[in-house]
Amino acid sequence: MSQDTTNFVSYIETRIQSNNTLYSRFHIGNFSTGQALTIANTLRRILLSQIPSFVISKVEIEGVRHEFDSILDIKENILDVILNLKNLYIYSNQKDILHIQNQESIASINFLGPGTITANDIQFPDGLFPVSLNSPIATCSDNGHFSARLFIKYIDPAIQMNQFESTQGNQLLVNTSSQPILQVNYTIQKTNLSGSEYISLEIWSNGSVDPKLALQYTLENCTRSFFTFTTLARKLTTPII
């Protein structure tokens, strides 16, 4: 547990929960009575739907032409393998992970059975790592072989919203969205000052993004949007009726 306090945002605690889920709690404010709920709703919506992250967007499996195909040496069907890859979360050691420009890379798997293929068997490019080394991908039989290329993409929901992810050759779609924040809860708390309140905010992430960075990114986006509105409002010359 750690605590870091600024004039407006208090970082109360953080911890790793089951399945490598990251949990953090913050206090935000103070606000005048009635304002905190509006701000909290806005923060929650952005956190749940607009946080960028790295995902496995496509996969190319040796010997597989489509998602309804099968591999003789693999216990799972291809749809199950794709689902396992979709649930494999990736984090980066880059300091500014939430402001990366159009980064794409390729990881690979070359596994000889028998055994369970996990995230630990993936050869990732420099700077990228699985949140959990034990994340299962597939089960390979005796003398079996599994070879695949994983296409990793940095997805920013604000940019990808109207873009279509295309495939080439035998590539199969895995994940086209970024949702690293699993859950956001908040309560509105009264302060000792009359007419004042603050937000108690809880954030759970899948481990690919630090909740503290996600909140920082969200606050920056909100501030930028409101600043734009303020600038436009100052340029108005005709009264609005």
Steps between C-alpha positions, in 0.01 A plus 500: 500500500622847416366852525580804291314828541474802270279806532218338308558122465596279794649162411380290795605141431590243236536123505519193278194277528421154362584426134747792500218755516624843612286695747540864600293743703501879473336805655423780253381844602381704673193606302200716573193296592345345189810521279675179607237266353527660156879475502496142633266381225723657234817344643338157522384505138842599367683247718281211382502579129784729393826375656763384244692173538693231314293205374552197277299620202563211258659155492643287222516131596698256288265262318184696586297678230195618696357509855297181448809302401679260736854383577562129546749546785295758694223404743308829476315620191620817330220713645615404851861584413390842370301562819803409713714745301236770545520447877880524498585848627818685408685782673784722387803630688475831318447790738230676300290199395184707461647730232653262243467569128377212280729227627469150354727201552509122462553227761543131425440152642691188400401221739582128498270275704395354720382771737289807556592802293496814714598865471844400625556321167449816296800684361401863553671800339713720724304702753184286503412235758200284597318604817489132601759250378255220578219619271401185304484497121465137391584139590745318274515119474806272496738591217256773402603834356338843525636797311338843483563869445320745728436851372510743792344842460476809716133594488373844593117481508470868407689433175381146424130575547422524128782286362461146366766242583590312180669162464727354234551140394432260788491765772217468753353788699552476876428835665411837349418694817683633803333453839775472763280645775274226636297688757454850642308579818447835668323654796438865579623591848433810707795695639526687828435823311143610446387471136805294401542138382755271338507185284625169639602317181599131466658363181575139402716428193598173330864572580599642162451860617569652842172648636694809607614561141149432372356762735771748402418443132128545571549824691720634219231418242229667708713809556583524129133471403382762748784732397384467137144586601622800697708626207207466261265672743732800523488537122121526491391845389127436462292445816344154526127518567 
